[in-house]
Amino acid sequence: MDSIDCAKQKIRLIIAGSRVPEDPRHADNTLAWLLHLDPNADYALQIAALAHDIDRAIEETKVKRADFYDYDAFKAAHARNGAEILRPILVACGVERSVVEEACRLVTYHEKGGDPRSDLLKDADGISYFDVNLTFYSRREGWQETKRRALWGYRRLSARAKKILKSIRYKEEALTRLLSEVIQEST
């Protein structure tokens, strides 16, 4: 097994243990969206897409939203912690140092972006939130919180990602309406 396969396997194994039921599917779906947006995405981007929410899978060190007044501060801490968790996994698998550094940098910035590569990861993550997580999130958190989170998530996306979201439909008509409201309120 090569170092990249080793890393992907270990990341998937850790995320499979998450208490958030959609996390394993979201990780793979984010990778799929990344490859849809950029079919030539390199290993650092692919690893970051798969591992971006690894923080949520480790209860002992997970960053908790309740510890933060500001949602953006919570998301930044979650991203930094994810990069700290990812680094020793990649090193143990023998991943090339430059890939380790870039994958960890990308995980650190996956929530806010700021350069073309982290913006691409942010879009893949954001599209996947709406594609996979929204249904689970709404069942757990209710309408008001889901709408707040959806507005936050939608507003951070690029025009290209927002266009993709216009074609998403849900089995639950209420969620399709929610997404329509979010799009309407954000224009």
ROTOR-705224 format. One record per residue: residue in one letter; x, y, z of N, C-alpha, C, O in turn. Coordinates in pm, whole numbers, padded with zeros to 5 digits, always signed. Each point is the difference from the previous one (the first is absolute). Example, Ala and Ser with C-alpha at 12.3 -4.5 7.8 and 13.67 -1.06 7.14 Angstrom:
<recs>
a+01319-00569+00780-00089+00119+00000+00090+00120+00000+00104-00002+00066
s-00139+00107-00138+00082+00119+00006-00077+00109+00073+00051+00111+00017
</recs>
This chain:
<recs>
m+00085-00118+00000-00085+00118+00000+00090+00124+00000+00095+00008+00077
d-00127+00087-00164+00082+00120-00002-00046+00097+00109-00103-00020+00064
s+00181+00126-00045-00023+00093+00111-00135+00072-00011-00065+00023+00102
i+00023+00012-00223-00127+00071-00018-00117-00092+00032-00094+00040+00069
d+00100-00164-00117-00106-00096+00033-00005-00027+00149-00108-00011+00058
c+00224-00001+00005+00008-00019+00144-00070+00115+00073-00081-00022+00090
a+00112+00145-00131-00059+00118+00064-00151+00002-00018-00074+00021+00096
k+00028-00044-00217-00144+00001-00026-00071-00108+00082-00108+00024+00054
q+00169-00140-00046-00060-00110+00077-00008+00036+00148-00104-00023+00064
k+00210+00077-00008+00000+00038+00143-00099+00112+00028-00069-00002+00102
i+00062+00099-00191-00096+00111+00016-00142-00055+00000-00081+00035+00086
r+00051-00119-00183-00136-00058-00008-00033-00081+00125-00113+00003+00049
l+00210-00076+00002-00021-00081+00119-00032+00089+00122-00091-00031+00077
i+00162+00139-00062-00026+00093+00111-00137+00064-00016-00078+00005+00095
i+00047+00043-00214-00128+00067-00023-00116-00097+00015-00110+00041+00039
a+00131-00166-00069-00106-00101+00018-00043-00010+00147-00111-00043+00029
g+00198+00083+00062-00032-00004+00142-00070+00124+00052-00028+00009+00120
s-00001+00087-00206-00066+00123+00043-00141-00028+00052-00070-00088-00050
r+00031+00164+00151-00137-00008+00051-00099+00076-00087-00121-00012+00017
v+00174+00089-00111-00085+00074-00095-00024-00096-00116+00092-00029-00076
p-00215-00020+00060-00024-00110-00094+00034+00031-00146+00036-00091-00075
e-00045+00215+00034+00027+00032-00139+00147+00023-00031+00037+00015-00117
d+00049-00010+00218+00141+00033-00023+00071-00088-00102+00066+00054-00088
p-00076-00187+00096+00070-00080-00102-00047+00030-00142+00081+00012-00093
r-00211+00000+00076-00054+00029-00134+00042+00141-00045+00033+00021-00117
h-00035+00075+00211+00039+00138-00033+00146+00006-00043+00034+00073-00093
a+00053-00149+00159+00142+00001-00036+00018-00048-00145+00067+00065-00079
d-00127-00179+00047+00013-00053-00136-00072+00089-00102+00047+00014-00113
n-00159+00044+00152-00074+00088-00090+00076+00129-00026-00003+00052-00112
t+00071+00000+00213+00083+00120-00020+00112-00031-00099+00031+00081-00087
l+00030-00197+00101+00103-00041-00096-00060-00012-00140+00062+00043-00097
a-00180-00100+00086-00064-00013-00132-00029+00138-00060+00024+00022-00119
w-00073+00071+00200-00027+00135-00051+00130+00071-00038+00005+00072-00100
l+00100-00092+00179+00129+00057-00035+00043-00047-00138+00042+00081-00084
l-00053-00212+00060+00042-00055-00130-00095+00042-00112+00041+00005-00116
h-00166+00025+00149-00093+00054-00100+00044+00143-00038+00001+00036-00117
l+00034+00043+00218+00041+00138-00024+00138+00008-00065+00027+00089-00082
d+00061-00183+00118+00136-00004-00055+00043-00146-00016+00057-00058+00093
p-00083-00001-00209+00036-00141-00021+00148-00029+00016+00039-00116+00019
n+00045+00218-00025+00145-00018+00014+00051+00037+00139+00119+00024+00018
a-00208-00020+00081+00043+00037+00135+00111-00093+00047-00008-00121-00015
d+00112+00180+00072+00116-00077+00044-00029-00072+00133-00107+00016+00058
y+00205-00093-00013-00018-00081+00121-00026+00085+00125-00080-00038+00085
a+00147+00151-00074-00021+00085+00118-00147+00045+00008-00061-00004+00107
l+00007+00047-00219-00142+00040-00003-00092-00119+00029-00097+00013+00074
q+00127-00128-00133-00084-00117+00023+00001-00043+00147-00105-00030+00057
i+00222+00028+00002+00011-00037+00142-00075+00102+00086-00073-00037+00092
a+00091+00165-00121-00068+00105+00077-00152-00012-00013-00072+00019+00097
a+00025-00049-00217-00145-00016-00019-00053-00114+00086-00106+00013+00062
l+00177-00122-00059-00043-00116+00078+00009+00028+00151-00086-00044+00076
a+00189+00116-00033+00029+00016+00143-00047+00132+00060+00020+00023+00119
h-00082+00064-00196-00026+00136+00049-00080+00006+00130+00019+00094+00077
d-00106-00190-00050-00079+00000+00124+00042-00110+00096-00080-00042+00084
i+00202-00006-00094+00048-00108+00085-00009+00036+00148-00013-00088+00085
d+00020+00216-00055-00014+00048+00138-00127-00054+00067+00002-00035+00118
r-00111+00027-00193-00128-00043+00059-00002-00147+00037-00088-00043+00075
a+00183-00035-00124-00001-00144+00022+00070-00042+00129-00011-00116+00041
i+00081+00206+00023+00076-00036+00120-00057+00078+00118+00036+00115+00023
e-00124-00180+00050-00074+00064+00109+00091+00067+00103-00031+00108+00049
e+00142-00173-00014+00087+00052+00106+00060+00136-00033+00023+00081+00091
t+00003-00055-00217+00067+00125-00039-00085+00090-00089+00044+00106-00043
k-00166-00150+00017-00088+00074-00091-00028+00141+00052-00023+00021+00119
v+00027+00076-00211-00036+00137+00034-00152+00007+00007-00070-00043-00092
k+00020+00098+00202-00145+00004+00022-00055+00140-00021+00054+00099+00049
r-00162-00093-00123-00062+00128-00032-00041+00076+00125+00010+00123+00005
a-00056-00194+00095-00047+00064+00124+00111+00080+00069-00030+00087+00082
d+00155-00115-00113+00112+00071+00061+00031+00133-00068+00092+00071+00040
f-00170-00036-00144+00028+00121-00077-00127+00085-00012-00108-00052-00030
y+00122+00179+00052-00111+00093-00021-00017+00027-00150-00111+00011-00050
d+00223-00002-00018+00001+00036-00141+00012-00126-00087+00093-00079+00019
y-00186+00060-00113-00001-00119-00085+00125-00009-00087+00054-00109-00019
d-00009+00221-00035+00120-00002-00084+00124-00038+00081+00088-00070-00051
a-00080+00114+00176+00113-00037+00087-00003-00151+00027+00103-00066+00001
f-00223+00013+00022-00015-00145+00019+00049-00075-00124+00077-00095+00011
k-00120+00138-00128+00037-00067-00125+00152+00007-00023+00060-00096-00047
a+00001+00209+00080+00145+00014-00016+00075-00094+00094+00098-00062-00040
a-00144+00051+00164+00063-00090+00097-00017-00146-00044+00092-00080+00011
h-00212+00046-00060-00027-00135-00052+00097-00032-00114+00054-00111-00004
a-00031+00204-00086+00089-00023-00114+00145-00017+00046+00070-00089-00048
r-00025+00174+00140+00138-00013+00050+00020-00134+00071+00103-00066-00019
n-00201+00026+00099+00011-00128+00071+00004-00116-00099+00075-00096+00019
g-00155+00104-00124+00001-00104-00102+00137-00015-00064+00046-00112-00024
a+00020+00224-00004+00134-00004-00059+00099-00063+00097+00088-00075-00041
e-00101+00105+00171+00089-00058+00100-00020-00151+00011+00096-00073+00023
i-00218+00027-00038-00030-00143+00003+00054-00068-00125+00052-00111+00007
l-00064+00177-00120+00039-00057-00129+00151-00019-00013+00045-00102-00052
r+00032+00197+00098+00146-00002-00022+00066-00132+00042+00069-00060-00083
p-00087+00011+00205+00069-00125+00036-00049-00123-00079+00075-00096-00018
i-00196+00099-00028-00051-00109-00083+00078-00005-00130+00045-00107-00043
l-00029+00222-00019+00071+00006-00128+00147-00035+00016+00057-00070-00083
v+00003+00120+00190+00142-00030+00026+00018-00150+00023+00093-00060-00054
a-00182-00002+00133+00009-00144+00028-00014-00084-00127+00056-00109-00010
c-00131+00160-00086-00017-00072-00127+00114+00025-00098+00005-00061-00107
g+00086+00152+00142+00113+00028-00088-00033+00091-00116+00067-00003-00103
v-00172+00084+00118-00037+00095-00105+00111+00105-00013+00055+00048+00099
e-00025-00014-00222+00103+00100-00030-00027+00129+00079-00114+00045+00010
r+00220+00013+00044-00012+00117+00088-00079+00115-00064-00082+00063+00067
s+00107-00036-00194-00070+00112-00065-00151-00026-00007-00080+00094+00011
v+00040-00220-00029-00142-00036-00003-00059+00013+00141-00112+00048+00016
v+00188-00092+00085-00045+00014+00139-00026+00147+00032-00105+00035+00052
e+00202+00048-00084-00011+00143+00032-00120+00064-00071-00076+00076+00061
e+00059-00106-00189-00109+00061-00076-00135-00054+00043-00096+00077+00011
a+00085-00207+00014-00128-00057+00044-00041+00061+00134-00117+00034+00020
c+00211-00020+00071-00030+00060+00131-00035+00148-00014-00090+00049+00069
r+00159+00022-00155-00034+00141-00025-00141+00011-00054-00077+00086+00043
l+00042-00172-00137-00133+00003-00059-00109-00031+00103-00103+00066+00002
v+00126-00164+00083-00098-00029+00105-00014+00120+00093-00112+00033+00041
t+00222+00032-00008-00003+00118+00086-00087+00110-00059-00067+00072+00074
y+00067-00058-00206-00073+00109-00065-00128-00044-00072-00057+00078-00075
h+00012-00201+00097-00115-00049-00076-00130+00072+00033-00092-00002-00082
e+00082+00064+00195-00124+00071+00036-00006+00142-00056-00108+00049-00032
k+00223+00015+00020-00003+00140-00045+00065+00025-00135-00022+00105-00061
g+00101-00200+00012+00064+00020-00129+00104+00109+00008+00063+00021+00104
g-00045+00048-00216+00095+00111-00004+00099-00007-00114+00070+00098-00029
d-00062-00213-00036+00085-00016-00118-00071-00101-00090-00092-00069+00046
p+00131+00058-00171-00075-00087-00092-00016-00145+00047-00106-00059-00018
r+00210+00002+00079-00008-00140+00042-00091-00018+00122-00084-00090+00002
s+00099+00174+00098-00088-00013+00116-00143+00042-00034-00095-00051+00059
d+00079+00143-00153-00134+00037-00047-00067-00119-00069-00120-00022+00016
l+00197-00053-00093-00053-00119-00068-00047-00103+00103-00108-00057-00015
l+00189+00034+00117-00039-00094+00106-00123+00051+00075-00090-00078+00031
k+00086+00206-00003-00117+00060+00068-00126-00022-00084-00105-00031+00056
d+00114+00047-00187-00116-00023-00086-00042-00146+00000-00119-00030+00009
a+00215-00062-00020-00034-00143+00002-00067-00037+00131-00099-00074+00001
d+00152+00123+00110-00058-00024+00132-00140+00060+00009-00093-00064+00049
g+00078+00187-00096-00129+00068+00006-00107-00068-00084-00114-00017+00045
i+00149-00022-00165-00096-00070-00085-00040-00131+00066-00118-00037+00002
s+00216-00034+00054-00029-00127+00066-00089+00020+00122-00084-00085+00029
y+00102+00195+00044-00089+00027+00113-00146-00001-00047-00086-00064+00060
f+00060+00134-00168-00137+00007-00052-00042-00133-00063-00117-00039+00010
d+00209-00030-00073-00029-00126-00068-00026-00114+00099-00090-00082-00021
v+00169+00076+00129-00006-00113+00094-00049+00041+00139-00093-00061+00053
n+00154+00162+00005-00019+00029+00143-00131+00068+00034-00053-00022+00110
l-00001+00103-00198-00117+00081+00035-00116-00083+00053-00064+00039+00097
t+00037-00151-00158-00111-00085+00044+00023-00048+00143-00090+00008+00084
f+00209-00058-00055+00033-00047+00135-00003+00115+00100-00055-00012+00109
y+00115+00125-00149+00009+00116+00087-00139+00049+00040-00024+00034+00116
s-00067-00031-00212-00135+00049+00028-00074-00091+00098-00076+00049+00085
r+00097-00177-00095-00064-00094+00094+00054+00017+00141-00073-00014+00098
r+00201+00045-00087+00065+00015+00129-00024+00137+00062-00021+00011+00121
e+00023+00093-00203+00004+00137+00052-00129+00080-00018-00016+00103+00064
g-00075-00148-00149-00125+00073-00021+00013+00107-00107+00109+00033-00046
w-00224+00020+00008-00011+00093-00113+00082+00127+00019+00079+00035-00088
q-00096+00034+00201+00064+00130+00021+00153-00010-00006+00064+00077-00070
e-00007-00172+00143+00145-00017+00000+00049-00046-00136+00107+00043-00044
t-00181-00130-00023+00040-00047-00133+00002+00116-00098+00090+00011-00083
k-00189+00075+00092-00002+00115-00091+00117+00094+00028+00064+00049-00092
r-00035-00024+00222+00112+00085+00035+00129-00057-00057+00080+00072-00060
r-00059-00204+00080+00123-00065-00048+00005+00000-00153+00106+00019-00059
a-00221-00041-00005-00005+00000-00146+00032+00138-00057+00072+00012-00099
l-00124+00092+00161+00032+00137-00044+00150+00026+00013+00063+00053-00092
w-00007-00091+00205+00144+00018+00022+00079-00075-00108+00092+00055-00060
g-00130-00180+00035+00070-00083-00097-00014+00050-00143+00096-00003-00078
y-00215+00047+00043-00024+00046-00136+00078+00128-00030+00058+00015-00107
r-00058+00076+00202+00063+00131-00022+00150-00009-00018+00061+00092-00056
r+00001-00199+00101+00145-00012-00012+00045-00065-00130+00120-00011-00026
l-00215-00033-00055+00033-00072-00124+00027+00094-00116-00045+00115-00003
s+00120-00167-00093+00026+00075-00124-00125+00000-00087-00094-00076+00024
a+00093+00162-00123-00113+00006-00094-00016-00135-00071-00113-00044-00024
r+00222-00021-00008-00005-00131-00067-00069-00105+00089-00084-00076-00048
a+00118+00073+00175-00061-00096+00093-00147+00033+00023-00084-00090+00008
k+00052+00219+00003-00140+00041+00019-00085-00045-00118-00115-00041+00017
k+00171+00048-00136-00073-00044-00119-00031-00150+00007-00109-00043-00037
i+00205-00035+00085-00021-00145+00016-00112-00028+00098-00081-00090-00022
l+00075+00167+00130-00102-00022+00103-00142+00024-00052-00096-00056+00053
k+00082+00138-00153-00133+00027-00055-00066-00124-00057-00122-00003-00018
s+00201-00100-00012-00058-00123-00057-00026-00108+00105-00053-00107-00033
i+00089+00132+00157-00020-00101+00105-00147-00003+00042-00061+00103+00024
r+00007-00224-00016-00137-00023+00048+00006-00108+00106+00084-00089-00005
y-00174+00098+00101-00005-00095+00110-00128-00082-00004-00101+00044-00056
k+00107-00163+00114-00121-00082+00012-00103+00071+00086-00120-00007-00026
e+00168+00076+00128-00088+00077+00088-00020+00139-00063+00093+00080-00007
e-00214-00054-00037-00031+00127-00067+00035+00120+00087+00038+00105-00051
a-00052-00119+00183+00030+00111+00092+00146+00043-00013+00031+00119+00011
l+00060-00214-00035+00140+00035-00015+00027+00069-00134+00084+00089-00008
t-00154-00130-00096+00012+00069-00129-00048+00144+00016+00061+00092-00055
r-00170-00073+00130-00048+00136+00028+00102+00079+00081+00023+00118-00026
l+00036-00183+00125+00101+00067+00082+00116+00048-00086+00044+00114+00013
l+00005-00200-00101+00110+00039-00088-00042+00116-00090+00078+00093-00023
s-00199-00097-00029-00050+00110-00083-00003+00130+00079+00038+00106-00052
e-00084-00113+00177-00003+00121+00084+00141+00053+00024+00023+00121-00006
v+00070-00212+00033+00139+00040+00024+00056+00071-00123+00064+00104+00011
i-00087-00162-00128+00049+00061-00124-00063+00137-00021+00067+00096-00034
q-00199-00089+00056-00074+00126-00017+00051+00108+00096+00022+00114-00040
e-00003-00151+00167+00043+00098+00100+00144+00043-00018+00041+00103+00054
s+00036-00180-00128+00142+00030-00017+00030+00078-00127+00115+00034-00027
t-00219-00006-00052+00027+00074-00126-00025+00147+00016+00017+00076-00095
</recs>
